[in-house]
Amino acid sequence: MYQSIIRDDEQNIVTLDHMTHHLQNSRWFKITYYHKGQAREVTRYGIWDSKCRAWQTKNKDIAICYQQVDDNGNHEGYRTATGITHIQGKPAWLDS
């Protein structure tokens, strides 16, 4: 069984709180994980809102509940991802 490990760009392991903070402050993010129903790895786009959360499962894997969006930013409902292999946030808009 695959267990997710959160690492930053320099390959340092980071905490769930650190990752959650970055996702909360992103406009959107791209997440790649193993989709059990499709028996393959998939990449999806998501946004973080007040209903989203990240936690460690009893199997020591990382789970993320997120709001999935399509290519146009339309909401497609909430999903839960485990077996995460990559996640990358798009920085929030800069105030100018």
C-alpha positions in Angstrom: 0.0 0.0 0.0 1.3 3.5 -0.9 1.7 6.1 1.8 1.8 9.8 1.0 4.6 11.9 2.4 4.3 15.7 2.1 7.5 17.3 0.8 8.2 20.9 -0.2 10.1 22.0 -3.3 13.4 21.3 -1.6 12.2 17.8 -0.7 11.9 18.6 3.0 9.1 16.8 4.8 6.4 19.2 6.0 3.4 18.9 8.4 -0.2 18.6 7.5 -0.8 22.1 9.1 1.9 23.6 6.8 0.3 22.0 3.7 -3.2 23.0 4.8 -2.1 26.6 5.3 -0.7 26.7 1.7 -3.8 25.2 0.2 -6.0 27.6 2.0 -4.0 30.5 0.6 -4.0 29.2 -3.0 -6.4 30.3 -5.7 -6.5 26.7 -6.8 -4.4 23.6 -6.7 -3.6 20.5 -8.8 -3.6 17.2 -7.1 -2.5 13.8 -8.4 -3.5 10.6 -6.6 -4.4 7.0 -7.0 -8.1 6.7 -7.9 -9.3 3.4 -6.5 -12.5 3.3 -8.7 -10.5 3.8 -11.9 -7.5 1.7 -10.7 -5.1 4.3 -12.0 -3.4 7.6 -11.1 -5.5 10.8 -11.9 -4.9 14.5 -11.8 -7.6 16.9 -10.7 -8.0 20.6 -10.0 -9.4 21.8 -6.7 -10.1 24.7 -4.4 -10.0 24.9 -0.6 -13.0 26.2 1.3 -14.4 26.0 4.9 -15.6 22.4 4.3 -12.2 21.1 3.2 -9.7 19.3 5.5 -6.6 17.2 5.5 -5.9 14.4 7.9 -3.8 11.3 8.5 -5.8 8.0 8.1 -5.5 5.1 10.5 -3.3 3.5 7.8 -0.9 6.4 8.1 -1.8 7.8 4.7 -2.7 11.4 4.0 -6.3 12.1 3.0 -7.5 15.4 1.6 -11.2 16.4 1.2 -11.3 19.2 -1.4 -13.8 21.0 -3.8 -13.1 19.7 -7.3 -13.4 22.2 -10.2 -13.3 21.8 -13.9 -11.0 23.7 -16.3 -13.3 26.7 -16.2 -13.4 26.9 -12.4 -17.0 25.4 -12.2 -17.6 23.4 -9.0 -18.0 19.7 -9.4 -18.5 18.6 -5.8 -16.3 17.4 -3.0 -13.8 14.6 -3.4 -11.5 12.8 -1.0 -8.0 11.9 -2.2 -5.6 9.3 -0.7 -2.5 7.8 -2.2 -1.4 11.4 -3.2 1.7 11.5 -5.3 1.8 15.3 -6.1 0.0 18.4 -5.1 0.8 22.0 -6.2 -1.0 25.2 -5.3 -1.4 28.3 -7.5 -0.4 31.3 -5.4 -3.2 33.7 -4.4 -3.6 36.9 -6.3 -1.1 39.6 -5.4 -2.5 42.9 -4.1 -1.2 45.7 -6.2 
